[in-house]
Amino acid sequence: MPDTALLPRDAAGTAPPRPVTALRQDYVIGKAALQQGFTNPAAASPVLHQLAKLTDQTLIELWERHHFTADVLLIAVGGYGRGELYPYSDIDLLILLPDQPSPGLLEKLEIFVGELWDVGLEVGHSVRTLADCLAEAEKDITVQTALLECRRLTGDVARFTLFRDTVHRYIDPKEFFEAKLLEQQARYGKFLNATYKLEPNLKEAPGGLRDLHLVGWIAASLGLGRDWRALAALGMLTREESQKLRRAERTLRVIRIQLHWLAKRREDRILFDYQNTLARDFGFTDDLVNRGSERLMAHYYRAARIISQLTPLLLHALRGRIFSQIGIKVVPLNARFQLRGSVLEITAPDIFRREPSSIFELFLLFEQQREITDIAPETLRALWHARAQIDDNFRANPLNKLFFIQLFREPRGLTRVLRRMNQYGVLGRYIPKFGDLVGRMQHDLFHVYTVDEHTLMVLRNMRRFAVPAFTHEYPLCSRLIEEFARPEVLYLAALFHDIGKGRGGDHSTIGRDIAAEFANSHPLPDEDRALIPWLVEHHLTMSHVAQKQDVYDPEVVLKFAELVGDQRRLTALYLLTVADIRGTSPKVWNAWKAKLLEDLFKATQRHLAQDQVPPASWLEERQEEALRLLQLYGMRADAHQAFWNELDTVYFLRHDAREIAWHTRQLYSRFNTSEPIVRARLSESGEGLQVLVYSPDMPDLFARICDFFGRAGYSVFDAQIHTTRNNYALDSFYVYIPEHHGENYRDLIGYVEFELAKRLKEAGPLQPPAKARISRQQKHFPVQPHVLIRPDERGRYNVLAIAAGDRPGLLSTIARVLATHRIAIHSAKIMTLGERAEDHFLISGPVLSDERMVRQIENELLQAVQVS
């Protein structure tokens, strides 16, 4: 800032106030200088304090322009009140008024607040009296928190001291502590308690900066200081722990500072958009194994893990300060463990070193004793420092093997225990190949977690099947797992299902061998020793069959049943598949996938029970069931006959009885119509629409239908394409419309039926495809497209398999290429995995008999789905 001594002065000798534009310019220049000078990753704290100081100077100069009296205070609160400011964080201010503010004062303040925005300060402000502050604090815990972090910028010092002391006296440390822990639980819940997301929020997520702020707030409510360092100085952390926590905090701070500057806004998520640039900024380069961005994220995950490990120790210590320990009953459990109230603790600080098996015994007791609510901080500290005891001798000890398997047999607490074991490094030490997965990124655009976090989410999902409170979410899964003997085999398969990732080759077969080695060396029945590696090897198979093949084709079901072999394996694979898909990302699972998997499960179950039912019996059963449903609608017994005469066996095998009955009701009296018929209904899966299109066949019909859905913004996730004997197209589409809800479907049905029929009737030239907008994830981690055309196993058709980045109009683009070569589409399986599409089509056409033309069509499709 310029030297005010050189500015012209008025008659009283006071320099006139500088224009707001000059203040704005100085503020911008000052921030730019700090950004340019931020080259040392260890310099996070100075930058935060310098930004706060620069802002202080600007605010005070603005304030002094208005000559407010000393009893009006300008106070920094929140993060800014700590004297820290990130480049684009909000500047939280409290303007403390006198008890009886005058109208003139309020008018001046309104002008002052307007000038804040003119200068370019992103301000969040409140204008209150002391009584107003206390009233708001009583209603809102976040107001109490902000007031705890107050710092005077200008105004009467004595009045500020009175304000600060009054606020402190007003806050009840016990109530505040409990409220903040509940707030933390709610915050964790938003992130599903996951520390290792691929695009983590480094402020709010578990292991983020907010956890450190929480410790500081509670310390401040007790008058013990304003951050975790003050508690470390009181002996609540060891020197080694303090050093680790200091490095972890610095890591998150520097990433957040650079993230703000990259985004040019307040951005606390380490999005894919910024990971590569951040990696370069901090010197992380690609090597033969990992990308620079993966090395950066591993650095972040290690820091978040340290925060997750050490902040609970501080919170436990603070709880001991707040709540009296006098009179808490100590109950011995054995020579190694005791209960202090409801908290589990070791009886001697060196117990894990003297008796390493007690490491697993600790977690087993945590599961078995229902009265235990937590583990004592000193016990967690001892556990953390005892990790080195888990070596080859520990792993070979039969008692430890028995303890580990027993953890999976207990009826409660497994998910919580395994998260703790992973958090403190115990799980990765006992199963080193699992330890290799901790923090491993997955750039497949449908997993949103690292491999270890995804694994624990899958195991969590599996455990939820067994919890009565969640029966309404998974009724079939809940019933199946209740009847499943020795369900620990399911949990162990979930733990090992992705353990082969990152080792080159097929992770399913690599994981099978790892799981087999584990199972054979642990006390398990022979049947389970075989089942665990089999589940790991085939954990993707059921999903592949359900989403890429026709689950209503008896031959598909028969082949799948031969692979499964028996009911126990089928049930186990179904449960693991559902848990696995639900554990990838909230976007991947939907009701349609649930229906496909359930239908495949039930069809295979029926086959296994009836022992090789021939396809002819399947067809007869479906026709009889369809006729029964038609009778419920009052149709004549022979009303269907003429329409059914135009349908071949393939049609009845590809559609279930409910669909056959619906098609028949819509078409039995109009199957020779000259105009397209479009009918829609809410999908039986409960999500999206099922759309029937019946029309005289035309070469580009599929492309026109897909073009309509694509331009309307609807996603097609399954299609059955059939041509009747009288040369009509009878096509069924399953369409997902995510932005709409159930109450809107009546209008949507009317729109689709009218508009699609109109477009097909007009049959004008196909419009050029709309320019595709790809997601931000694909911009930074693009999907390399693959196209393959091969004969199907029966030799009647060809299978077209396409993998590409998903985008609006992708299906229409594919259909256009096929239409130009007069290739007929008989069925389409549209599988969307987050940002990745894996589509399979059953196709036919004379051109497909020419190998050279097949290669040309593959190249044309590859170019069409390639994102430029």
VEXSEGU-562211 format. One record per residue (C-alpha): x, y, z negated; residue in three letters. Coordinates in pm, whole numbers, plus 32768, in hexadecimal, padded with zeros to 4 digits. Layout:
<nodes>
XYZALA;...
</nodes>
This chain:
<nodes>
800080008000MET;807E81638046PRO;811582327F2FASP;7FFA83117EB1THR;80FB84107E38ALA;813284737FA4LEU;7FC084B27FE8LEU;7F2F86187FE5PRO;7E8C86777E9AARG;7D63874D7E3EASP;7D6C887A7D5AALA;7D66879E7C25ALA;7E9686E37C9EGLY;7DD885A07CE8THR;7E0D84ED7E32ALA;7CC984DE7EFBPRO;7C3B83827F2DPRO;7CB282CD8061ARG;7BB4826E816EPRO;7B1681168153VAL;7BAB80C482A9THR;7D0880FA821CALA;7CBD801280F7LEU;7C3B7F0A81E8ARG;7D727F2882C1GLN;7E5A7F078197ASP;7D9B7DD88118TYR;7DAD7D2A8269VAL;7F1F7D78828EILE;7F647CFD812EGLY;7EB27BB28167LYS;7F637B8282B4ALA;80B57BBC820EALA;80687AB58107LEU;7FFF79BF8212GLN;813879FC82DDGLN;821079CC81ABGLY;816C78868144PHE;827A779881BCTHR;82D476E58078ASN;81DB75D68010PRO;824A76047EA7ALA;81D7776E7EACALA;806377317E85ALA;803A77D97D33SER;80EE791C7D95PRO;8016793F7ECCVAL;7ED579107E06LEU;7F437A107D02HIS;7FBD7B067E0AGLN;7E737AF17EC6LEU;7DBB7B317D80ALA;7EA17C577D33LYS;7E717CEF7E8DLEU;7CFA7CD17E5FTHR;7D127D687D02ASP;7DC37E9A7D8BGLN;7CC57ECB7EA0THR;7B997EA67DB9LEU;7C267F907CB1ILE;7C70809D7DB2GLU;7B0F80807E3ALEU;7A84808B7CD9TRP;7B4681C17C7AGLU;7ABC82827DA2ARG;796B828D7CEBHIS;79EA83037B95HIS;791E82067ACEPHE;792082377957THR;79F1814D7880ALA;78BF809677F7ASP;787A80087954VAL;79627EDF7986LEU;79D87E347AC2LEU;7A237CCA7A67ILE;7AAC7BAB7B39ALA;79FE7A5F7AF6VAL;7A0F78FC7B7BGLY;7B4B78917C31GLY;7BA679FB7C6ETYR;7B897A2D7AF7GLY;7CA2792F7ACBARG;7D807A197B90GLY;7D8279297CB8GLU;7CEF796E7E0ELEU;7CF778957F44TYR;7D03794C8093PRO;7B8F793580E3TYR;7AF578E47F93SER;79DD79BB7F0CASP;7A437ADA7E27ILE;795D7AB77CFBASP;791E7BF87C3ALEU;78517C5C7B0DLEU;77FC7DC97ADEILE;77B07DEA796CLEU;76BB7F05792BLEU;76767FCC77F0PRO;75447F5A7733ASP;7478807777CAGLN;750080BE792APRO;748C81FD79D0SER;73E982077B2CPRO;750D82D77BA7GLY;760481CB7B3ELEU;754580C07BFCLEU;754581997D35GLU;76BE81C67D1FLYS;76EA80507CF2LEU;761C800C7E28GLU;770980E87EF1ILE;783680397E56PHE;77B27EE07EB3VAL;77777F548019GLY;78DF7FC9802DGLU;79587E6F7FC1LEU;78CA7DE08101TRP;79547F0181CCASP;7AB07EA9814FVAL;7A787D3E81BAGLY;7A667C9D8063LEU;798D7B63804CGLU;78F07BBA7EFFVAL;77F97B057E25GLY;778A7BFD7D1EHIS;76977C247BFESER;76397D657B48VAL;75CB7D1F79E2ARG;75CC7D96787CTHR;765D7CBB776BLEU;74FE7C4E770AALA;74B87BF17876ASP;75F67B217883CYS;75997A5C774ELEU;74367A2577CBALA;74B379A3791BGLU;75B978CA7872ALA;74AB782677A0GLU;73F377C078DBLYS;751A775679B4ASP;765576987954ILE;770977217A88THR;76DD78837A00VAL;777A781778B6GLN;789B77827979THR;78D378BC7A47ALA;78CD799A7912LEU;79D378C07867LEU;7AC479177980GLU;7AA57A90795DCYS;7BB97B8E7992ARG;7BA27D08796BARG;7BF67DCF7AA0LEU;7B9A7F277A1BTHR;7ACD7FC17906GLY;7ADF7FE0778CASP;7BC47ED676F5VAL;7B0D7EC775A8ALA;79BF7E977652ARG;7A4F7D7F772APHE;7ADE7CD575F4THR;79897CEA754ELEU;78E77C587687PHE;79E07B38769EARG;79C87AE2752EASP;784B7AED7536THR;784579FF765EVAL;792D790D75ADHIS;785B79117472ARG;772278D5753DTYR;77A4779575E0ILE;77737653751BASP;78A075777571PRO;77DD7434753DLYS;76BE7497761FGLU;77AE752C771CPHE;788373F07723PHE;775A730B775CGLU;76C473F27863ALA;780974067926LYS;7834728D7923LEU;76D4726379A9LEU;772673657AB0GLU;785D729E7B0DGLN;7793715D7B2BGLN;769C720A7C14ALA;77BC72957CE2ARG;785E713F7CFCTYR;770F70AD7D63GLY;7707718E7E96LYS;784670E37F08PHE;77D56F867E9ALEU;78F06F907D98ASN;79E56F697EB9ALA;7B3B70097EA0THR;7BC06F877FEBTYR;7AE1701080FCLYS;7B7F7050824FLEU;7B1171BC8248GLU;7B1D720480D2PRO;7AAD733D8021ASN;7BE773937F5FLEU;7B2C747A7E76LYS;79EE73BF7E17GLU;7A30724C7E53ALA;7AAF71607D43PRO;7C1E71AC7D11GLY;7BF1730C7D95GLY;7C4B745F7D07LEU;7AF9747B7C5DARG;7B5D73637B6FASP;7C8174387AF9LEU;7B9C75667ADAHIS;7AB174957A03LEU;7BC8744C790CVAL;7C1C75BE78FEGLY;7AB3762678BFTRP;7A8A7537779DILE;7BD975A1770EALA;7B6C770E7727ALA;7A2476C27674SER;7AF676407551LEU;7BEB77607559GLY;7D08767575B8LEU;7D76772A76F1GLY;7CFB77597852ARG;7D8D7630790EASP;7E1A74D278E9TRP;7F7B755778B1ARG;7F1275E67762ALA;7E95748E76FCLEU;7FD973EC776FALA;809574E17694ALA;7FC074647570LEU;803E730275AFGLY;7F0E72767664MET;7FED72077786LEU;814B71797789THR;825D722F7841ARG;82557132795FGLU;80DD7152797BGLU;80F172CD797ESER;81EF72C57A96GLN;811971DA7B65LYS;7FE372AD7B2ELEU;809D73EE7B83ARG;811273597CCEARG;7FB572D77D1DALA;7F15742A7CD6GLU;801974D87DADARG;7FD573E87ECDTHR;7E6174327ECBLEU;7E9A75A77EA4ARG;7F8775CB7FCAVAL;7EA874FB80ADILE;7D7A75CC804BARG;7E3377138088ILE;7EA776A781E0GLN;7D517616822DLEU;7CAC776681EBHIS;7DA1781882CDTRP;7D77771983E2LEU;7BFA772483D4ALA;7BF278A083A2LYS;7AD9786482A9ARG;7A9677B28161ARG;7AC4764681BEGLU;7B0F754180B6ASP;7AE274078189ARG;7C1A7377822BILE;7B6573418373LEU;7BF872838499PHE;7BFE73D4854AASP;7D1874488467TYR;7DD2730D8401GLN;7EC873078522ASN;7F1A747B8501THR;7F3C74628387LEU;8026733C83B2ALA;81057404849AARG;80FB753183B2ASP;8177745F828FPHE;827C73A1835AGLY;81CB7250837BPHE;822271BA84CETHR;81B3707D857FASP;82846F46854EASP;82706DE385D6LEU;81696D8084D3VAL;809A6EB48477ASN;802F6FFB850EARG;809E71388466GLY;7F37717983FDSER;7F2A70248354GLU;806770738294ARG;7FD171C1822ALEU;7E92711981B3MET;7F58700F80F5ALA;800471338045HIS;7EAE71C37FEFTYR;7E2270747F77TYR;7F4870407E8DARG;7F0A71977DF4ALA;7D93715A7DD1ALA;7DDC700B7D2FARG;7EC170AB7C2CILE;7DB271A87BD7ILE;7CB170907BBASER;7D9A6FD37AD1GLN;7E0470ED79ECLEU;7CD971D479C7THR;7C1170C47913PRO;7D2870B67810LEU;7D02722977D2LEU;7B87721577C3LEU;7B9C70FB76C6HIS;7C8B71C875F3ALA;7BA372F47605LEU;7A7C721E75A1ARG;7B3F71B9746BGLY;7B7073297416ARG;79FF737B7445ILE;7956725173A4PHE;79C071E4724DSER;7A6770917236GLN;7A20707670C1ILE;793F6F52706FGLY;79636EA871C0ILE;79676D34717ELYS;7A8B6C6471FDVAL;7A2C6AFD7258VAL;7B456A0272A9PRO;7AFC692E73DBLEU;7C38685E73C8ASN;7DA7688E7377ALA;7DD7696C74A6ARG;7C9C6A3E74C4PHE;7BA76AF873ECGLN;7A796BD97410LEU;7A846D377386ARG;79166D8D7394GLY;78C26D3474FDSER;7A236D6B7584VAL;7B096C4575CCLEU;7C736C68755BGLU;7DAB6B997528ILE;7E206B4A73C7THR;7F8E6B9D740EALA;802B6C887511PRO;81126B78759CASP;800E6A6775BCILE;80166A607739PHE;81906A3E7737ARG;819269297635ARG;8067686E76C3GLU;803968CA7835PRO;7F0467EC7858SER;7E4D68E4777DSER;7E4469CE78ABILE;7D3668F67948PHE;7C9F68A777F6GLU;7C606A1C77C8LEU;7B856A2A78FFPHE;7ADA68E278AELEU;7A7569667756LEU;79FC6AA577FBPHE;790E69D278CCGLU;78A268E477B9GLN;786269D27695GLN;77296A9776E7ARG;77646B9075CFGLU;78A96C0B766FILE;78766D557724THR;79DD6DB5776CASP;7B4E6D657741ILE;7C1E6E327650ALA;7D106F2D76EFPRO;7E426E9B7643GLU;7DDF6D4476C3THR;7DC06DCC7827LEU;7F126E7577FEARG;7FAF6D317787ALA;7F0B6C7678A6LEU;7F926D6C79A5TRP;80F36D4B7921HIS;80D76BCE7910ALA;80966B987A84ARG;81F76B177AB7ALA;819B69EA79DEGLN;80C869687B00ILE;81DA68AF7BBDASP;820467587C5BASP;820966AE7B07ASN;80C767607AA6PHE;802066F77BECARG;808B658E7BBEALA;800465767A5BASN;7ECF64907A59PRO;7E33655C7940LEU;7E44669A7A0EASN;7DAC65E67B38LYS;7C91656B7A5CLEU;7C5966C979CCPHE;7C4F67637B29PHE;7B4D666D7BAFILE;7A8066957A71GLN;7A67680B7AB8LEU;799A67B27BEDPHE;78B766C37B2EARG;783A67BC7A2EGLU;76D7683A7A6DPRO;772969AB7A3EARG;783D6AAD7A5EGLY;79076A1C7B81LEU;78F86B4E7C62THR;79586C397B49ARG;7A736B557ADCVAL;7B056B2B7C39LEU;7AFB6CA47C71ARG;7BBE6CD27B2CARG;7CB26BC07B8FMET;7CEA6C667CDEASN;7D026DC07C44GLN;7E166D567B54TYR;7ED16C807C50GLY;7E7F6B327BACVAL;7DBE6A9C7CD0LEU;7ECA6AF37DCDGLY;7FD96A607CEFARG;7F2169167CC3TYR;7EC768FC7E35ILE;7FE869B37EDFPRO;7F4A699C8037LYS;7E1F6A5A7FADPHE;7F106B5A7F20GLY;7F8E6B8F8086ASP;7E2F6C0180E6LEU;7E116D157FE2VAL;7DE96E5F8099GLY;7DFE6DBD81F3ARG;7D426E8C82F4MET;7C4C6DF983F2GLN;7C2D6EC7852FHIS;7B126DFD85C8ASP;7A146F1A85A3LEU;79186E4A84E1PHE;79CB6E01839BHIS;79C86F3782C1VAL;7A9E6E9B81AETYR;7BFE6E178194THR;7C1B6C9C81A1VAL;7C2D6C6C8027ASP;7B0E6D5F7FE5GLU;7A396CB580EDHIS;7A856B628051THR;7A106BD97EFCLEU;78D76C707F9CMET;78886B1D803CVAL;78B66A6F7EEFLEU;77DA6B787E4AARG;76CB6B387F4DASN;76DF69C27F0FMET;76B969F57D99ARG;758B6AD67DCEARG;74D769B07E71PHE;74E969007D1EALA;746A6A277C51VAL;72EF6A1E7C18PRO;72DB6B9B7C21ALA;73396B967D93PHE;72546A7A7E01THR;71746B737EB6HIS;729A6BDA7F93GLU;73016A7C7FFDTYR;71DE698E7FB7PRO;725F686F8091LEU;73C968988021CYS;735F68AA7EB5SER;729867697ED2ARG;73B066B57F89LEU;74C367127E94ILE;73E666B47D6CGLU;73CB65557DFBGLU;753A65407E63PHE;760D64577D8DALA;775964E77D15ARG;773366467DABPRO;789B66967D4AGLU;78FC65FF7E99VAL;7842671E7F42LEU;78F868277E77TYR;7A4B67897EBBLEU;79FE67798030ALA;799F68EB8023ALA;7AEA693B7F79LEU;7BB268848086PHE;7AE268C681BEHIS;7BC169E08246ASP;7D096983819FILE;7DA4692B82EFGLY;7D8D6A8F8374LYS;7EC76B4D83CFGLY;7F966A13840DARG;7F7669F88586GLY;7E9569008636GLY;7D35689485DDASP;7CF969008475HIS;7BEB67F7844CSER;7CD466D1848CTHR;7DF4677383CFILE;7D0967B582ACGLY;7C89664E82BAARG;7DE965CA8279ASP;7E2466C0815CILE;7CD4666880BFALA;7D1864F380E6ALA;7E6665158034GLU;7DBC65CD7F17PHE;7C9664DD7EFCALA;7D7363A77EFEASN;7E4764307DE2SER;7D26648E7CFCHIS;7C3263BA7C30PRO;7B0F639F7D25LEU;7A3B62797D9CPRO;7AAF61DE7EE5ASP;797362537F95GLU;79B863BD7F34ASP;7B27639F7F90ARG;7AB2635280F1ALA;7994644D80F9LEU;7A5B65868098ILE;7B54657881BDPRO;7A3A651082A9TRP;797466478248LEU;7AA667248275VAL;7AE8669183CDGLU;797E66BC843FHIS;791967F78385HIS;78DE68AA84D3LEU;783A67888589THR;76D267B1851BMET;76DB69268562SER;776D68DB86BAHIS;765B67DF870EVAL;753F68B8868AALA;75AD69F78736GLN;764469728879LYS;7574684088CBGLN;740267ED88E4ASP;739D67738789VAL;724C67038816TYR;72F06616890EASP;72E564B4887CPRO;742F6457891EGLU;74DC657D8870VAL;7446650F8724VAL;74A563A3875CLEU;760D63FD87A4LYS;762064DF8672PHE;758563CC859CALA;768F62D78613GLU;779E63CA85A5LEU;76FF6404844FVAL;76B46298840EGLY;75E662AB82D0ASP;74FE6389820AGLN;75FD63EE8101ARG;76EE64788203ARG;75D5652882BCLEU;755D65D38180THR;76BC66378118ALA;770E66C38270LEU;75C867858283TYR;76006825812ELEU;776A687E8180LEU;7705691082D2THR;75FA69F2823EVAL;76E26A668128ALA;77FD6AA38221ASP;77376B738319ILE;769D6C438203ARG;77F96C818177GLY;788A6D2082B2THR;77C86E6582C7SER;766A6EE7827APRO;76426F2483F1LYS;76896DBF8462VAL;756F6D0583B1TRP;74096D2E8425ASN;72C26C728410ALA;72E66BE2856FTRP;74316B3B851BLYS;73926AB983DDALA;72786A2084A8LYS;7360697C85A5LEU;743268DF8493LEU;7301686B83D1GLU;726067D9850BASP;73A167208562LEU;73BC66A283FDPHE;7256662183F7LYS;726A65838550ALA;73AD64CF84F2THR;731C646B83A3GLN;71EF63D58452ARG;72CE63178543HIS;73A7628B842ELEU;7272621E836DALA;71C661798498GLN;730760DD8523ASP;732F61298695GLN;71DE61AE8705VAL;71DA61A88887PRO;71A462F28942PRO;7055627789CCALA;6FCF62698868SER;704563CB882ATRP;6F846444895BLEU;6E48638D88F5GLU;6E5C64188793GLU;6E81657D8811ARG;6D6165608905GLN;6C7D64C887FFGLU;6CD965D78702GLU;6C9F66E7880AALA;6B476657885CLEU;6AEE665186EBARG;6B4A67C386CFLEU;6A7D68168806LEU;694B6770876FGLN;6965685E8646LEU;69226978873FTYR;67EA68CC87C4GLY;68736871891BMET;67D2675789E0ARG;6888660D89C8ALA;68E866198B3BASP;691A67908B63ALA;6A93676C8B60HIS;6AA9665A8C67GLN;6AC767248DA9ALA;6BD368078D14PHE;6C9766E68C7DTRP;6C9A66348DD0ASN;6D7E674D8E4BGLU;6E7767168D2DLEU;6F8966118D38ASP;702965448C22THR;7144663F8BF6VAL;704A674B8B90TYR;6FB266768A7DPHE;7107661589F8LEU;7184677B89E9ARG;705968138937HIS;6FC567B187EAASP;6E54676787B6ALA;6DFC68C38738ARG;6E936969886BGLU;6DEA68748957ILE;6C9968BE88B5ALA;6CD26A3788C9TRP;6D396A288A38HIS;6C0D694D8A8ATHR;6B146A3A89E3ARG;6BA06B618AA5GLN;6BBD6AB88BFCLEU;6AD0698D8C21TYR;69CD6A568CE6SER;6AC16B368DA4ARG;6BE56A598E04PHE;6BB36AAC8F7AASN;6BB16C258F44THR;6C546D079047SER;6CC36E0A8F47GLU;6DB96DF08E27PRO;6D2D6D9E8CD0ILE;6DE76E178B9BVAL;6D7F6DB68A3DARG;6E326DFC88F6ALA;6E0A6D9D878AARG;6EC66DBF8647LEU;6FD16CB18640SER;6F8D6B8C855AGLU;70DF6BD284BESER;70446D118435GLY;713D6DF184E8GLU;71146E848643GLY;702A6E23875ELEU;6FF26CED8830GLN;6FA26D5B8994VAL;6F036C7C8A9DLEU;6F326CDB8C0CVAL;6E6E6C1A8D15TYR;6E9A6C898E7CSER;6EC96C0E8FDEPRO;703B6BC18FE6ASP;71326CB7907CMET;72AF6CA3908APRO;72F66DCF8FABASP;71D96DA18EB3LEU;72BC6D568D8BPHE;73926E878DD8ALA;725E6F698DE7ARG;71DB6EEA8C9AILE;732E6F168BF2CYS;735170708C8AASP;720270D48BF0PHE;726670578A97PHE;73C070F38AB0GLY;733D724D8B10ARG;723C723989F8ALA;735271F38900GLY;72D9709488AATYR;73CB6F718874SER;737F6E208914VAL;74056D08883CPHE;73676BD988E6ASP;72BA6B898A2CALA;72186A558AC3GLN;71FE6A6B8C3EILE;711B69718CEEHIS;7091694D8E4ETHR;6F4668968E72THR;6EED67A08F83ARG;6E1E68AF9030ASN;6F56698F903BASN;6EFE6A7E8F20TYR;6FF66B008E23ALA;6F8D6AAF8CBELEU;70896B618BE5ASP;70986B918A6DSER;716F6CA189D0PHE;71BB6CDC8863TYR;71FC6E4D8831VAL;72896EFC86FFTYR;721F706486BAILE;72E570C48582PRO;7272722A855CGLU;710371CF8538HIS;7040712D841CHIS;6F1870428408GLY;6E0E71508404GLU;6E8371CE855AASN;6E7C70838611TYR;6D1370A88688ARG;6D7371DE874EASP;6EB4713D87C7LEU;6DF9700C8846ILE;6D0D70E9890DGLY;6E2F71B0899CTYR;6EF5707D8A08VAL;6DCA6FCD8AA2GLU;6D5D70FB8B6EPHE;6EAA71948BD3GLU;6F6270528C2ALEU;6E3F6FCE8CFBALA;6E31711D8DAFLYS;6FA6711A8DFDARG;6F976FB68E82LEU;6E6470018F55LYS;6F0471348FF4GLU;7042706B9038ALA;7108719490B8GLY;727F718490EBPRO;734B713F8FB5LEU;73D3727E8F1DGLN;754C729C8EE8PRO;75AA72258D8DPRO;75C573328C83ALA;772673898C16LYS;777872AF8AECALA;77D6734B89A1ARG;78B8726B88DAILE;78D272728763SER;79EE731F86B0ARG;7A6C71CC8635GLN;7A967150879AGLN;7B54728987FALYS;7C67722E8708HIS;7C4C70B28702PHE;7BBB70578857PRO;7B346EFD88A2VAL;7BF46E5789BCGLN;7ADC6DD18A9BPRO;7AD36C678B0FHIS;79FC6BCE8C22VAL;79E36A5C8C77LEU;78F8699C8D5DILE;78FA68218D40ARG;780967018D8CPRO;772E66978C6AASP;774E653E8BD2GLU;762664B48C97ARG;769D65368DE8GLY;755165E38E36ARG;75B567498DECTYR;76E268228DA6ASN;773268CD8C5DVAL;77A26A378C63LEU;78556AA28B24ALA;78A56C128AF0ILE;794F6CB389C5ALA;79686E2F89C3ALA;793B6F6088EFGLY;77CA6F9A88B5ASP;772770D4893DARG;75D4714A89BDPRO;758670C08B17GLY;76886FA88B0ALEU;75876E9A8B58LEU;74F86F668C78SER;76566F968D05THR;76946E1F8D01ILE;75406DD78D9EALA;75826ECA8EBFARG;76C16E158F23VAL;76106CC58F1DLEU;74EA6D508FE4ALA;75CC6DC990FETHR;76436C619130HIS;74E16BCE9118ARG;753A6B108FDEILE;740E6A988F15ALA;74146AB18D9AILE;736069998CE2HIS;73AE69FA8B7BSER;74756AFF8AC2ALA;75076AF08965LYS;75686C4B88F5ILE;76406C4287BEMET;76A46D8F8728THR;77B06D85861CLEU;77CC6EE8859FGLY;78756F9E86C0GLU;78BF6E5F8782ARG;77D26DB18876ALA;77F66C4288CDGLU;76F06BEB89D3ASP;76AA6A9C8A77HIS;75D26A6A8BAEPHE;755669328C5CLEU;7569698A8DCEILE;754268EE8F26SER;756B69559090GLY;760468D891D7PRO;772B69C591B4VAL;779F690E907BLEU;780667DE9145SER;791F68A991E1ASP;7A4A68B590F4GLU;7AD869EC919CARG;798E6AA79172MET;79756A3B9006VAL;7AC76ADE8FC3ARG;7A566C18907AGLN;79156C2E8FADILE;79DE6C008E6DGLU;7ABD6D248ED3ASN;79936DFF8F27GLU;78F56DB58DD6LEU;7A3E6DF78D27LEU;7A586F4D8DCBGLN;78EA6F998D7EALA;79066F548C08VAL;7A5E6FF38BE5GLN;7A5371388B21VAL;7B1272458BDCSER;
</nodes>
